[in-house]
Amino acid sequence: MLRFDPFHDLDSVARQLLGETPGTARAPRFMPMDMFRAGDHYVLNADLPGVDPGSIDVSVDNGTLTLRAQRSLPGDEHVEWVASERFAGSYMRQLSLSDAIDFDNISATYNDGVLSVTLPIAEKAKPRRISIGGTGKAPKTIEAGKQ
């Protein structure tokens, strides 16, 4: 379902060398997520606390699921920060999906700071019965193994 990103570590090193410390307002940390299968669909839950729901964008293009969001902090004009540990900025996460996903019926909701994306399994990828023909006897049906 997911593929390895060989450039992830290289990007992290480049950001550190260029002065963008992960977790600062300029470079938010990653978007933590969980993913599980429940029956005939997958569910992806991504933590996005404090994100403006209007900034969330979920899209699929050529088998790649892209999640984008923006989190803004209140204007910092005329304030003196005592502590600044909350991350702000753009978040993005991309996942490569297999063709076993029904791309046309992907749905998403955002509640209590959690983005939930439902990825239904395509009909062609679901287990099905296959009829076996024979000579002189009634056909037998066997169930295909689950993937």
N, C-alpha and C positions, 0 to 999 in steps of 0.2 A: 504494500500500500504506500509506504513512504520510501523515498530514496535518500541516500547519504549526500550531504552537501560538502564536497571536498574543499570549498573555499571559505567555509564558516570560520575556521581558526585563523586563516590568513587575513580575513577581513578584521577580525578582532585585534590582531597584532598591528595591522595598519592603522586602525583607529587609535590605538594606544600611542603609536609612534607619532601620529599627527596631532596629539594633544587632546583628543576626545576621550575622556575617561568614561567608561560605561557607568550608567547610573546618574550622570549629571543631567541638568535640564537640557543640555544640547544633545545628549545621546542617551535616550531612555534605554533601560534594560530590555530584555526579551519579553515576549508575551507568553507567560506560562500557560500550558494547556494539558488537558487529559483527553484521551480518545479511547472509546471502547465500542464493542459490537453488542447490539441488543437485538436479537432476532434477525430481521431482514434489513437492518440499517446500522450504520455507524453513527456515533454521536461524538462530536468534538466540543469540548468546553474550554474556552479561553478566558483567563482572568483579565479584565480591563476596568478596574475600579476607577471611578471619577472621569471616565471618558464621556464626552458629549455624544449621545446616541445618534445625532445627525451626522457625525463625522465618520461613523463606522461604514465601511464598504466591504462587502463580501462578493467576490467574483470568481468565475471559472473561465479559463481561456486555455484551450489546447491541452486539457488534462491537468492544469495547474490551478489549485485553489489558492486564492490570495485574500488575506484578511488585512485590512488597513483600518487604523483609528488614530485619532488625534486627542491628546490631552493637554489642556492649557491651564496654566496657573494664573491666579489673579494678577493684574498689572503690577509691575514692581516699581512704578514711578513713585517717588516720594515715600518709599519705605526702606527701612534698614532691616535686612534679614538677620535674625538671630540664629535660625537653623533652616536649612533648605535640603531636605532629604527626599521629598516627593518628586518623582520623575515627571517630566513634561516633554511634549514633543510628539513626533510621529512614531507609530508602531506599525510594523509590517511583518507578516509571517506568510510563507509560501510552502505549500505541500504538493507533491506530485501524486496524483490520484491514478489508480488503475482504471482500465476500461470496464471493470466490473461495477463501477458506480453509475447510477442513473443521473447523469448531469442535469437533465431537464427538471428534476424534482427535488433538488437540493433546497433546503429551507433554513432560515436562521431566525433566532430571537435574541433579545438582549434584556436581561432582567437582573437586578441587584448586582450590577457590575460584572456579570458573566455573560459572554457571548456564547450561545449554543448553536451549533451548526449540525443539522441532520443530513446525513449522506445515505440515501437509500441504495440498496444493492439492485443492480439492473436485473431484469427478468432473465436475460440470457446467462447470467452468472449463478442463478439459483439452482439448487438440486432439482431434478425432475425424473420422472419415470420413463424408461425406455422400453419399448415393446420389442420382443424377440420373436421373430417368425421361425416356423419350422415346417416340416413336411408332414401332412396328415394329422397333426395335433393342433389343439388350440394354442394360440400364441401365449407365451408367458411374459409377465411384466416384472422387471427388477428395478430397484431404486438405485439411482446413481449415488455414489459416495459424496459426502459433504466436503466442501473445499476448506 
